[in-house]
Amino acid sequence: MIPVYQANPEAGAAPGEKEKEGGPAPRRSIVVVEVGRPVVQDVRSQIGEPDAIISYQRPVLDSEIPLIAGEVYKAVAKAASGGHEVHLVLSGPLGLAFQIGQLVGLSHFKLVIYQFSAGRYRPVPPVTREVMF
């Protein structure tokens, strides 16, 4: 187990983001979860410098998944403090992704989720409560 946390207090809007009317772009925090294979360098080059990294550079045991999900929840909650939008990149087991989703729930944090598609990390359109009804 190699959990790694990095703080980046200088983090804010992504490089190249333009200022919105009357003020700077909203502050954001990037949280990276990598299980089994490294992805941090790709995230740095495609999205920006991570504020928090949770890294297990090996296959994990099923019994570890709830513990890792808890680590991710704590990292997201910390990154979201102060109203930051959290950009979450996860490379890991489907069960872990599902458990993280259960913990963060709908509307608890301003989240942008990324998925690897067509050779790049791309934001996934947000889901809202309306899809449940």
Secondary structure as the mmCIF struct_conf table of DSSP 4:
data_model
#
loop_
_struct_conf.conf_type_id
_struct_conf.id
_struct_conf.beg_label_comp_id
_struct_conf.beg_label_asym_id
_struct_conf.beg_label_seq_id
_struct_conf.end_label_comp_id
_struct_conf.end_label_asym_id
_struct_conf.end_label_seq_id
TURN_TY1_P TURN_TY1_P1 PRO A 9 GLU A 10
BEND BEND1 ALA A 13 ALA A 13
HELX_LH_PP_P HELX_LH_PP_P1 ALA A 14 ALA A 14
TURN_TY1_P TURN_TY1_P2 PRO A 15 GLY A 16
HELX_LH_PP_P HELX_LH_PP_P2 GLU A 17 GLU A 19
STRN STRN1 LYS A 20 LYS A 20
TURN_TY1_P TURN_TY1_P3 GLU A 21 GLY A 22
STRN STRN2 GLY A 23 GLY A 23
HELX_LH_PP_P HELX_LH_PP_P3 PRO A 24 ARG A 27
STRN STRN3 ARG A 28 VAL A 35
BEND BEND2 GLY A 36 ARG A 37
HELX_RH_AL_P HELX_RH_AL_P1 VAL A 40 GLN A 46
TURN_TY1_P TURN_TY1_P4 ILE A 47 ILE A 47
BEND BEND3 ASP A 51 ASP A 51
STRN STRN4 ALA A 52 TYR A 56
BEND BEND4 ARG A 58 ARG A 58
HELX_RH_3T_P HELX_RH_3T_P1 ASP A 62 GLU A 64
HELX_RH_AL_P HELX_RH_AL_P2 ILE A 65 ALA A 80
HELX_RH_3T_P HELX_RH_3T_P2 SER A 81 GLY A 83
HELX_LH_PP_P HELX_LH_PP_P4 HIS A 84 HIS A 84
STRN STRN5 GLU A 85 SER A 91
BEND BEND5 GLY A 92 GLY A 92
HELX_RH_AL_P HELX_RH_AL_P3 LEU A 94 VAL A 104
BEND BEND6 LEU A 106 PHE A 109
STRN STRN6 LEU A 111 SER A 117
TURN_TY1_P TURN_TY1_P5 ALA A 118 GLY A 119
STRN STRN7 ARG A 120 PRO A 123
HELX_LH_PP_P HELX_LH_PP_P5 VAL A 124 VAL A 127
HELX_RH_3T_P HELX_RH_3T_P3 ARG A 129 MET A 132
#
